[in-house]
Each structure stands twice: as structure tokens, then as C-alpha cells.
Amino acid sequence: MRKLLLAAALSTLVCSNVGCVIDAYSGDPGRRTQQLLFTSEDLRTVQDEWERIWFLDQPSHCAPYRTHGGII
């Protein structure tokens, strides 16, 4: 019984230190950065989303030229 518990504890320690068999990202830092950008919840478009939420993408009323807001 003692050997079984020791083997279970040893296998738990060994298994917890083993990483993924297949790497999720490349070892090249440049390629890994690109992969992380593509898989990071699409954080590249946060600024566009923020402008859309706060209506900053609308035409400015302080523009130097007249902007018609109605239907022509």
C-alpha cells in the first residue's frame, strides 16, 4: 500500500510538471506575437469598438464644411 501511494504521489508530481505535448504557439518570438494577437479575443479592434459605442465615429458638427444630416 505504501508503494502504491508513493507511486501515485510521484506520478501526480511528474504529470503536473509536464507541459503540452503539442505546442500551441510557435517558438519564434515574432510569429508567436502574431499568433497571440490573432487569438487574443480580437483586442486589435477595441479602439474601433470604443469609438462606435461612444458615437465618436459620427461626423463632427464642428467640421469646417457643412455636413447634411438629413435625406437629400
C-alpha positions, -999 to 999 in steps of 0.1 A, spaced: 0 0 0 29 23 8 44 17 -26 11 24 -43 7 58 -25 43 67 -32 38 58 -69 6 78 -71 22 109 -55 52 106 -78 30 103 -109 10 133 -98 42 154 -94 55 142 -128 22 148 -146 18 183 -132 52 193 -145 47 180 -180 37 207 -205 15 203 -236 26 176 -260 18 198 -290 28 235 -286 0 259 -291 23 287 -303 55 289 -323 89 292 -307 98 322 -329 91 354 -309 78 373 -339 55 346 -351 43 339 -316 34 376 -311 14 375 -343 -4 343 -332 -12 358 -298 -26 389 -314 -49 368 -336 -61 347 -307 -64 373 -280 -102 379 -282 -98 402 -311 -83 430 -290 -69 447 -321 -104 462 -328 -110 476 -293 -104 512 -304 -129 509 -332 -155 493 -309 -149 520 -283 -155 548 -309 -186 530 -321 -200 527 -286 -194 564 -277 -205 576 -312 -171 590 -320 -173 576 -355 -201 600 -364 -194 632 -384 -184 662 -363 -207 692 -362 -176 713 -358 -163 704 -392 -150 732 -414 -175 722 -441 -213 717 -439 -224 681 -434 -260 674 -443 -276 652 -417 -309 645 -434 -321 627 -465 -314 646 -497 
